[in-house]
Amino acid sequence: MSLTRTATTFPPPVMEARRWLQGVEFPKDRPLMNVSQAAPVDPPPQALRQAMADVALNRDDVHLYGPVLGLPELRAELAKQVSAHYAGTAHDTQAAITSGCNQAFAAAIATLCAEGDEVILPTPWYFNHKMWLDMSGVQAVALQTEANLLPDPVKAAALITPKTRAISLVTPNNPGGVEYPAELVQAFFDLARSRGIALLLDETYRDFDSRSGPPHTLFQDTNWSDTLIHLYSFSKAYRLTGHRVGAMLASESRLAEVEKFLDTVAICPGQIGQHAALWGMQNLTKWLAGERDEILSRRAVIAQHFSRLEAKGWALLGLGGYFAYLRHPFAESSADLAPRLVRDAGILCLPGTMFCPADDPSGAAQLRIAFANLDATGISQLFDRLAAFE
């Protein structure tokens, strides 16, 4: 008997990790530190919530079905800001709004792949990308990254077969945190174009990139859409995780195919969330810059104080976006270590085994810390607990 689509993949890692909390009591002097999920815990700023309330109360149309590819004004604003951010050119007809960035990835794969096709994913990979490939009957081909967690385009080229349909990159990376250099992104774009496959580029965390100026020049290529499928999320920038607003930029012909997928799956993205994203893009530039500064300051605290863990045998493999990716010094696998950290240290984080193929031993020595919800004091306390852990 053949497996169902959902049976071909693993349980959702964040939900799986939350089950480790069952039956565990956390003393008042050591409350749980949840660094398992990259999502803001605070609501949107008051002004944005007011704008959402005004839309909900005063516009009857936001409670109806909207355009399948998203609100025209949001698509136009996204194209405008992408053009400015990357010093390139994107048109509103090349932009689509989705119910979260995960749906943008799913829609892209639906337009690219048939049963048995292949997509190259650098490891450690973003587990939801791997899960969707599994459930789509698409083979995820693991591209093991180097010691700096950066993928090698030469090694990627060796993995391309007649069944390869795309290479998928995430920068700043989830789970590794590393920011891919512009020349590396360009090398993968050139490789994909030369081999007639797509480059899927997920930049969910671009608003928290430490670099100034365009992080790459792909949108400066007048024919970028013949190869690039660009993915983005409004969730992290404007604290809209519960409203599920993501985006894709691609060729008009691909978006015509995407429309079929979106119409079947969700009909349209939620309208109130879209209006929130639009209001945020038009009114919260200064506020978002402050959010970025705060994330970068927390990143600096980790880099500054990591020597406390380094002396205990830990290694910092990657840092950026919302994530610190660590190598632990213990003999046991991270799959066993992570649940023990919950019980013995009050820390909920994800093991590297959730980001790697089962036959890749590197994940057993790694942990992902989602640090965006810890302030400087919280980061210091996290280090205290990890340094004391045995």
C-alpha positions in Angstrom: 0.0 0.0 0.0 1.5 3.4 -1.0 2.0 6.2 1.5 -0.4 9.2 1.6 1.2 12.5 0.8 1.3 13.6 4.4 2.8 10.3 5.5 5.8 10.9 3.3 7.2 13.6 5.6 8.0 14.2 9.3 5.8 16.0 11.9 6.0 19.8 12.1 9.2 20.4 14.1 8.0 23.4 16.1 4.9 21.5 17.1 6.9 18.4 17.9 9.2 20.4 20.2 6.3 21.9 22.1 5.3 18.4 23.1 8.5 18.3 25.1 6.9 20.8 27.5 4.2 18.4 28.5 4.5 17.4 32.2 7.5 19.7 32.8 7.2 22.2 35.6 9.4 25.3 35.4 10.4 26.9 38.8 9.8 30.6 39.3 13.5 31.4 39.4 14.0 29.5 36.1 11.0 30.1 33.8 10.9 28.6 30.3 13.1 30.3 27.7 11.4 29.6 24.3 13.9 30.1 21.5 12.4 27.5 19.2 10.4 29.6 16.8 11.3 32.6 14.7 8.2 34.7 15.3 7.6 38.0 17.0 5.7 37.6 20.3 4.6 41.2 20.5 1.5 42.4 18.5 1.9 45.0 15.7 2.5 48.6 16.8 -0.6 50.4 18.0 -0.9 52.6 14.9 -0.9 49.6 12.7 -3.6 47.9 14.8 -5.7 51.0 14.6 -5.4 51.0 10.8 -6.5 47.4 10.7 -9.4 48.1 13.0 -10.4 51.0 10.8 -10.3 48.9 7.7 -12.3 46.1 9.4 -15.0 48.5 10.6 -15.3 50.9 7.7 -14.7 48.9 4.5 -17.2 46.2 3.7 -15.2 44.8 0.9 -12.4 43.6 3.1 -14.7 40.9 4.4 -15.3 39.5 0.9 -13.2 37.5 -1.5 -10.4 39.6 -3.0 -8.2 39.2 -6.1 -6.5 35.8 -6.1 -3.0 37.3 -6.6 -3.6 40.0 -4.0 -4.6 43.6 -3.7 -3.4 45.6 -6.7 -2.2 48.5 -4.5 -0.1 46.1 -2.3 1.4 44.4 -5.4 2.3 47.8 -6.7 3.8 49.0 -3.4 5.8 45.8 -3.1 7.2 46.1 -6.6 8.1 49.8 -6.0 9.9 49.0 -2.7 11.7 46.0 -4.1 12.9 48.1 -7.0 14.2 50.7 -4.6 15.7 48.2 -2.1 17.6 46.2 -4.7 18.3 49.2 -7.1 16.6 47.3 -9.8 13.3 46.9 -11.6 10.2 44.9 -10.6 6.7 45.6 -11.9 3.4 45.1 -10.1 2.4 42.5 -12.8 5.4 40.5 -11.5 4.2 40.5 -7.9 1.7 38.3 -6.1 0.6 38.2 -2.5 0.2 34.8 -0.8 -1.1 33.5 2.6 2.3 33.5 4.1 5.7 32.9 2.6 5.4 29.1 3.0 2.4 29.3 0.6 4.6 31.3 -1.8 7.1 28.4 -1.8 4.4 25.8 -2.2 2.9 27.7 -5.2 6.3 28.1 -6.8 7.0 24.3 -6.5 3.6 23.6 -8.0 4.5 25.6 -11.1 7.9 24.1 -11.4 7.8 20.4 -10.6 6.1 17.2 -11.6 6.2 13.9 -9.7 9.8 12.6 -9.3 11.4 16.0 -10.1 14.3 17.3 -8.0 15.0 20.5 -6.1 18.4 21.2 -4.6 18.3 22.4 -0.9 21.4 23.5 1.0 21.7 21.8 4.4 20.9 22.7 7.2 17.6 23.4 5.4 14.4 25.1 6.3 12.3 22.2 7.3 9.0 23.4 5.9 10.6 23.6 2.4 11.7 20.0 2.8 8.2 19.0 4.1 6.5 20.5 1.1 8.8 18.8 -1.4 8.1 15.5 0.3 4.3 16.0 0.1 4.6 17.1 -3.5 6.4 13.9 -4.6 9.5 16.0 -5.3 13.0 14.8 -4.3 14.9 17.2 -2.1 18.6 16.9 -3.1 20.8 17.9 -0.1 23.7 20.2 -0.8 25.8 20.2 2.3 27.2 23.6 3.1 30.7 24.4 4.0 32.1 25.2 7.5 30.8 28.7 7.2 27.3 27.4 6.4 27.6 28.9 2.8 26.7 26.6 -0.1 29.2 26.0 -2.9 27.8 26.6 -6.4 30.4 24.2 -7.9 29.2 21.4 -5.7 25.6 22.4 -6.5 26.4 22.1 -10.2 27.5 18.5 -9.7 24.1 17.7 -8.2 22.1 18.9 -11.2 20.4 16.1 -13.2 17.8 16.1 -16.0 15.2 16.0 -13.3 16.4 19.1 -11.4 14.0 22.0 -11.6 15.3 24.5 -9.1 17.9 25.5 -6.5 16.4 27.0 -3.4 18.3 29.4 -1.2 17.3 31.3 2.0 19.2 34.5 2.9 19.6 35.6 5.7 19.5 31.9 6.3 17.0 29.9 8.3 18.2 28.0 10.3 21.9 29.1 10.0 21.5 32.9 10.2 24.3 33.6 7.7 23.9 36.3 5.1 24.8 35.1 1.6 27.3 37.4 -0.1 26.1 39.1 -3.2 28.6 37.4 -5.4 27.5 34.0 -4.1 23.8 34.7 -4.8 24.9 35.9 -8.3 26.9 32.7 -8.9 23.9 30.6 -8.1 21.7 32.7 -10.3 24.2 32.3 -13.2 24.4 28.6 -12.6 20.6 28.2 -12.6 20.2 30.3 -15.8 23.0 28.4 -17.6 21.3 25.1 -16.8 17.7 26.2 -17.6 16.4 25.8 -14.0 14.9 28.2 -11.5 16.6 30.0 -8.6 14.2 30.2 -5.6 15.4 32.9 -3.3 13.6 33.2 0.0 14.5 36.5 1.7 11.9 36.4 4.6 14.5 38.0 6.9 15.8 40.7 4.5 14.6 43.5 6.8 17.1 42.4 9.4 20.2 42.0 7.2 23.2 43.7 8.7 24.4 45.1 5.4 23.5 48.4 3.9 22.6 48.8 0.3 21.2 46.0 -2.0 22.1 42.6 -0.6 22.5 41.4 -4.3 22.0 42.7 -7.8 19.7 40.2 -9.3 16.8 42.6 -9.8 19.2 44.8 -11.8 19.2 42.2 -14.5 16.5 43.3 -17.0 15.6 39.6 -17.6 15.7 38.5 -13.9 12.3 36.8 -14.1 13.5 34.2 -16.6 15.3 32.5 -13.7 14.5 34.1 -10.4 11.5 33.4 -8.2 11.7 35.7 -5.2 9.9 35.0 -1.9 9.2 37.4 0.9 7.2 37.7 4.1 5.5 40.6 5.8 5.2 38.6 9.0 8.5 39.4 10.7 8.7 43.0 9.5 5.3 44.1 10.8 4.5 41.4 13.4 1.8 40.0 11.2 2.5 36.3 11.7 -1.1 35.5 12.6 -2.4 37.2 9.5 -0.4 35.2 7.0 0.8 37.7 4.4 3.7 36.6 2.1 4.7 37.5 -1.4 6.3 36.2 -4.6 8.0 38.0 -7.5 8.3 36.1 -10.7 7.5 36.3 -14.4 4.0 37.2 -15.5 3.7 33.8 -17.2 4.6 32.0 -13.9 2.2 34.1 -11.9 -0.6 32.9 -14.3 0.2 29.4 -13.2 0.5 30.5 -9.5 -3.0 31.9 -9.7 -4.3 28.4 -10.4 -2.7 27.1 -7.3 -3.7 29.9 -5.0 -7.3 29.9 -6.3 -7.6 26.3 -5.5 -5.9 26.4 -2.1 -7.1 29.7 -0.5 -9.0 31.6 -3.2 -7.3 34.8 -2.0 -5.0 36.0 0.8 -6.7 37.6 3.8 -7.7 41.1 3.1 -7.2 42.7 6.5 -3.7 41.4 6.7 -3.0 42.7 3.2 -4.2 46.2 4.1 -2.0 46.0 7.2 1.0 45.1 5.1 0.3 48.0 2.8 -0.1 50.5 5.6 3.1 49.2 7.2 5.1 49.6 4.0 3.8 53.1 3.5 4.0 54.4 7.1 6.4 52.3 9.2 9.7 52.8 7.5 11.3 54.5 10.5 9.7 52.1 13.0 11.0 49.1 11.0 14.5 50.6 11.0 14.3 50.6 14.8 13.2 47.0 14.8 16.2 46.2 12.6 18.5 48.1 14.9 17.2 46.2 17.9 17.7 42.8 16.3 21.2 43.8 15.2 22.0 44.9 18.8 20.9 41.5 20.1 23.0 39.8 17.5 26.0 41.9 18.7 25.4 40.8 22.3 25.6 37.2 21.2 28.8 37.7 19.3 30.3 39.7 22.2 29.5 37.2 24.9 29.8 33.9 23.1 33.3 33.4 24.4 31.6 32.2 27.7 30.2 29.2 25.8 33.3 28.8 23.6 35.3 28.1 26.7 33.0 25.2 27.4 33.5 23.7 23.9 30.6 25.3 22.0 31.0 26.8 18.6 29.1 29.6 16.8 28.5 28.3 13.3 26.2 31.1 12.0 24.6 34.3 13.3 22.2 36.7 11.7 18.5 37.4 10.9 16.7 35.8 13.8 19.1 32.9 14.4 22.2 31.7 16.1 23.3 28.2 14.9 25.5 26.4 17.4 27.6 23.3 17.6 27.3 21.7 21.1 30.1 19.9 22.9 28.2 16.9 24.1 28.5 13.3 23.0 24.7 12.8 22.8 22.7 13.6 19.7 21.0 17.0 19.6 17.8 15.0 19.1 18.2 13.8 22.7 19.9 16.9 24.0 17.2 19.3 23.0 14.4 17.6 25.1 16.9 17.4 28.0 17.6 21.1 27.8 13.9 21.6 28.4 13.8 19.5 31.5 17.2 20.4 33.0 17.8 24.0 31.8 14.3 25.4 30.9 15.4 26.0 27.4 13.3 25.1 24.3 15.3 25.1 21.1 15.4 23.0 18.0 18.0 20.2 17.3 20.0 20.3 14.2 18.6 16.9 13.3 15.4 18.7 12.3 17.3 20.6 9.6 19.3 17.8 8.0 18.7 14.5 6.2 18.5 11.4 8.5 21.8 10.1 7.1 23.7 13.4 7.7 25.6 13.2 11.0 26.3 16.9 11.3 22.8 17.7 12.6 23.4 15.6 15.7 26.0 18.1 16.9 24.0 21.3 16.2 21.2 23.4 17.8 19.2 26.4 16.5 18.6 29.3 18.8 15.9 31.8 17.6 17.1 34.8 19.6 14.8 37.6 18.3 12.5 37.4 21.3 15.3 37.7 23.8 16.6 41.1 25.0 20.2 41.6 26.1 19.3 40.4 29.6 17.6 37.4 28.3 20.5 36.5 26.1 22.8 36.8 29.1 20.6 34.5 31.1 20.5 32.0 28.2 24.2 31.9 28.2 24.3 31.4 31.9 22.0 28.3 31.6 23.9 26.9 28.6 27.3 27.4 30.3 26.1 25.7 33.5 24.5 22.8 31.6 26.2 19.4 31.8 
